[in-house]
């Protein structure tokens, strides 16, 4: 079961990430209206179409303006990244936003249960209420160490040749670690290690807007 954290203390969060690979904080942003407007503008003016809608990929968090910059420069986020990663790494290397509203153009790669071919710690915020028809984010708690092992076993492969889709490449693991949908209100923050099996964005009549920060 995906855990809901009542505290943002790194001492509380790190053991959950190490064991489950994911946790959520409900109502992290009580009023998302300003962030929603900025993220939608980024998608509309600078995004690119993809199978589920429109995707924006921006630069580092320091290249963005408030309120998005303010959202993702919280001190606890920086501390969690540094302590969990056990190195300075690169905090806030990329900002992404996606507006998912299409269901007639095939399955995008993020719609497959997968782990990322390049490791990241991600901070992922729902900017709309997300129900079963709105392309909810799915995650398989407890799969993080399996995903890490599978990713590390392919380090010598070029990026395009790395296998990472669970149902296609390792279907037995999908049974061992069934994905759970995160049905939640706008303002819910999801924090996850990308070695954890995950997927999302496949809408079925609804829509969603999300923004996320990637940390190397």
MIMARBA-267892 format. One record per residue (C-alpha): residue in three letters; x, y, z. Coordinates in nm, 2 decimals. Each point is the difference from the previous one (the first is absolute). Example, Ala and Ser with C-alpha at 12.3 -4.5 7.8 and 13.67 -1.06 7.14 Angstrom:
BEGIN
NODE  res      px      py      pz
NODE  ALA    1.23   -0.45    0.78
NODE  SER    0.14    0.34   -0.07
***
This chain:
BEGIN
NODE  res      px      py      pz
NODE  UNK    0.00    0.00    0.00
NODE  UNK    0.13    0.35   -0.09
NODE  UNK    0.06    0.19    0.32
NODE  UNK   -0.13    0.34    0.08
NODE  UNK    0.25    0.21    0.20
NODE  UNK   -0.11    0.23    0.27
NODE  UNK    0.36    0.14    0.04
NODE  UNK    0.25    0.13   -0.25
NODE  UNK    0.29   -0.08    0.23
NODE  UNK    0.28   -0.17   -0.19
NODE  UNK    0.04   -0.25    0.29
NODE  UNK   -0.36   -0.11   -0.06
NODE  UNK    0.01    0.01   -0.38
NODE  UNK    0.32   -0.18   -0.08
NODE  UNK   -0.09   -0.34    0.15
NODE  UNK   -0.33    0.01   -0.20
NODE  UNK    0.18    0.08   -0.32
NODE  UNK    0.26   -0.27    0.06
NODE  UNK   -0.26   -0.27    0.06
NODE  UNK   -0.29    0.11   -0.22
NODE  UNK    0.15    0.24   -0.25
NODE  UNK   -0.30    0.24    0.03
NODE  UNK   -0.21    0.21    0.24
NODE  UNK   -0.26    0.27   -0.02
NODE  UNK   -0.08    0.32    0.19
NODE  UNK   -0.37    0.09   -0.02
NODE  UNK   -0.09    0.37   -0.03
NODE  UNK    0.36    0.10   -0.03
NODE  UNK   -0.12    0.31   -0.20
NODE  UNK   -0.34    0.10    0.13
NODE  UNK   -0.06    0.25   -0.29
NODE  UNK    0.15   -0.10   -0.33
NODE  UNK   -0.16    0.27   -0.21
NODE  UNK    0.32    0.20   -0.07
NODE  UNK    0.21   -0.30   -0.07
NODE  UNK   -0.27   -0.15   -0.22
NODE  UNK   -0.01    0.32   -0.21
NODE  UNK    0.37    0.01   -0.04
NODE  UNK    0.03   -0.37   -0.09
NODE  UNK   -0.28    0.02   -0.25
NODE  UNK    0.16    0.30   -0.16
NODE  UNK    0.33   -0.19   -0.03
NODE  UNK   -0.18   -0.30   -0.16
NODE  UNK   -0.20    0.22   -0.24
NODE  UNK    0.28    0.24   -0.11
NODE  UNK    0.31   -0.22    0.03
NODE  UNK   -0.12   -0.36    0.01
NODE  UNK    0.00   -0.26   -0.27
NODE  UNK   -0.28   -0.24   -0.09
NODE  UNK    0.03   -0.36    0.10
NODE  UNK   -0.23   -0.30    0.01
NODE  UNK   -0.19    0.10    0.31
NODE  UNK    0.00    0.38   -0.05
NODE  UNK    0.26    0.26    0.04
NODE  UNK    0.34   -0.02    0.17
NODE  UNK    0.23    0.28    0.11
NODE  UNK    0.36   -0.07    0.08
NODE  UNK    0.19    0.29    0.15
NODE  UNK    0.34    0.07    0.14
NODE  UNK    0.11    0.00    0.36
NODE  UNK   -0.21    0.13    0.28
NODE  UNK    0.21    0.31    0.02
NODE  UNK   -0.10    0.10   -0.36
NODE  UNK   -0.37    0.02    0.11
NODE  UNK   -0.20    0.27    0.18
NODE  UNK   -0.22   -0.02    0.31
NODE  UNK   -0.24   -0.16    0.08
NODE  UNK    0.16   -0.31   -0.16
NODE  UNK    0.35    0.10    0.12
NODE  UNK   -0.13    0.06    0.35
NODE  UNK   -0.18   -0.33    0.00
NODE  UNK    0.31   -0.21   -0.09
NODE  UNK    0.27    0.18    0.20
NODE  UNK   -0.13   -0.10    0.34
NODE  UNK    0.29   -0.07    0.23
NODE  UNK   -0.14   -0.34    0.10
NODE  UNK    0.00   -0.11   -0.36
NODE  UNK    0.36    0.09   -0.04
NODE  UNK    0.10   -0.18    0.32
NODE  UNK   -0.20   -0.31   -0.09
NODE  UNK    0.17   -0.02   -0.34
NODE  UNK    0.35    0.04    0.14
NODE  UNK   -0.04   -0.24    0.29
NODE  UNK   -0.19   -0.27   -0.20
NODE  UNK    0.23    0.02   -0.30
NODE  UNK    0.30    0.00    0.24
NODE  UNK    0.18    0.25   -0.22
NODE  UNK   -0.05    0.36   -0.10
NODE  UNK   -0.14   -0.12   -0.34
NODE  UNK   -0.19    0.27   -0.19
NODE  UNK   -0.31    0.13    0.16
NODE  UNK   -0.27    0.13   -0.23
NODE  UNK    0.17   -0.09   -0.33
NODE  UNK   -0.33    0.02   -0.20
NODE  UNK   -0.36    0.12    0.03
NODE  UNK   -0.27   -0.18   -0.18
NODE  UNK   -0.37    0.07   -0.04
NODE  UNK   -0.26   -0.21   -0.18
NODE  UNK   -0.36    0.06   -0.10
NODE  UNK   -0.15   -0.34   -0.07
NODE  UNK   -0.34    0.01   -0.17
NODE  UNK    0.02   -0.24   -0.31
NODE  UNK   -0.08   -0.37   -0.02
NODE  UNK   -0.01   -0.06   -0.37
NODE  UNK    0.36    0.02   -0.11
NODE  UNK    0.15   -0.32    0.14
NODE  UNK    0.19   -0.07    0.32
NODE  UNK    0.28    0.23    0.09
NODE  UNK    0.31   -0.15    0.15
NODE  UNK   -0.09    0.14    0.35
NODE  UNK   -0.32   -0.20   -0.03
NODE  UNK    0.19   -0.33    0.03
NODE  UNK    0.09   -0.12    0.34
NODE  UNK    0.38    0.07    0.01
NODE  UNK    0.30    0.13    0.19
NODE  UNK    0.20    0.29   -0.14
NODE  UNK    0.31   -0.09   -0.20
NODE  UNK    0.18    0.29    0.17
NODE  UNK   -0.04    0.02    0.38
NODE  UNK   -0.17    0.30    0.15
NODE  UNK   -0.18    0.11    0.32
NODE  UNK   -0.32    0.17   -0.10
NODE  UNK   -0.23    0.24    0.17
NODE  UNK   -0.34   -0.02   -0.18
NODE  UNK   -0.30    0.22    0.07
NODE  UNK   -0.36   -0.05   -0.11
NODE  UNK   -0.14    0.34   -0.12
NODE  UNK   -0.35   -0.14   -0.06
NODE  UNK   -0.21   -0.25    0.19
NODE  UNK    0.09   -0.34   -0.14
NODE  UNK   -0.25   -0.29   -0.01
NODE  UNK    0.00   -0.33   -0.17
NODE  UNK   -0.08    0.15   -0.35
NODE  UNK    0.26    0.28    0.03
NODE  UNK    0.32   -0.20   -0.07
NODE  UNK    0.10   -0.05    0.36
NODE  UNK    0.36   -0.07    0.10
NODE  UNK    0.06   -0.36    0.08
NODE  UNK    0.29   -0.13    0.21
NODE  UNK    0.10   -0.35    0.12
NODE  UNK    0.12    0.05    0.37
NODE  UNK    0.29   -0.23    0.09
NODE  UNK    0.13   -0.04   -0.36
NODE  UNK    0.27    0.26    0.03
NODE  UNK    0.29   -0.24    0.07
NODE  UNK   -0.11   -0.24   -0.28
NODE  UNK   -0.01    0.29   -0.24
NODE  UNK    0.34    0.12    0.11
NODE  UNK    0.15   -0.35   -0.06
NODE  UNK   -0.16   -0.02   -0.34
NODE  UNK    0.12    0.35   -0.10
NODE  UNK    0.36   -0.06    0.13
NODE  UNK    0.02   -0.33   -0.19
NODE  UNK   -0.03    0.20   -0.32
NODE  UNK    0.25    0.29    0.07
NODE  UNK    0.22   -0.10   -0.29
NODE  UNK   -0.29    0.02   -0.25
NODE  UNK   -0.06    0.32   -0.20
NODE  UNK   -0.31    0.19    0.13
NODE  UNK   -0.23   -0.10   -0.29
NODE  UNK    0.07   -0.37    0.06
NODE  UNK   -0.07   -0.01    0.37
NODE  UNK   -0.30   -0.20    0.09
NODE  UNK   -0.24    0.15    0.25
NODE  UNK   -0.36   -0.10   -0.07
NODE  UNK   -0.11   -0.25    0.25
NODE  UNK   -0.29   -0.17   -0.17
NODE  UNK    0.20   -0.04   -0.32
NODE  UNK    0.35   -0.08    0.13
NODE  UNK   -0.07   -0.16    0.35
NODE  UNK   -0.37   -0.09    0.03
NODE  UNK    0.05   -0.21    0.31
NODE  UNK    0.10    0.31    0.20
NODE  UNK   -0.33    0.17   -0.09
NODE  UNK   -0.17   -0.27    0.19
NODE  UNK    0.24    0.02    0.30
NODE  UNK   -0.04    0.38    0.02
NODE  UNK   -0.35    0.10   -0.12
NODE  UNK   -0.02    0.38   -0.06
NODE  UNK   -0.24    0.21    0.21
NODE  UNK   -0.17    0.31   -0.13
NODE  UNK    0.03    0.32    0.19
NODE  UNK   -0.35    0.15    0.00
NODE  UNK    0.03    0.34    0.16
NODE  UNK   -0.08    0.37    0.01
NODE  UNK    0.19    0.28   -0.16
NODE  UNK    0.28    0.10    0.22
NODE  UNK    0.11   -0.36    0.08
NODE  UNK    0.38   -0.04   -0.02
NODE  UNK    0.15   -0.34   -0.11
NODE  UNK    0.37   -0.06    0.07
NODE  UNK    0.15   -0.31   -0.16
NODE  UNK    0.32   -0.17   -0.10
NODE  UNK   -0.02   -0.08   -0.37
NODE  UNK    0.14   -0.35    0.05
NODE  UNK   -0.35   -0.07    0.14
NODE  UNK   -0.24   -0.14   -0.26
NODE  UNK   -0.24    0.28   -0.11
NODE  UNK   -0.22    0.13   -0.28
NODE  UNK   -0.27    0.26   -0.06
NODE  UNK   -0.17    0.24   -0.24
NODE  UNK   -0.23   -0.24   -0.18
NODE  UNK   -0.33    0.19    0.03
NODE  UNK   -0.34   -0.16   -0.08
NODE  UNK   -0.23    0.29   -0.03
NODE  UNK    0.15    0.23    0.25
NODE  UNK    0.31    0.22    0.02
NODE  UNK    0.28    0.10    0.23
NODE  UNK    0.27    0.26    0.03
NODE  UNK    0.32   -0.07    0.20
NODE  UNK    0.34    0.15    0.06
NODE  UNK    0.31   -0.18    0.12
NODE  UNK    0.36    0.06    0.09
NODE  UNK    0.28   -0.24   -0.09
NODE  UNK    0.31   -0.03    0.21
NODE  UNK    0.30   -0.20   -0.12
***
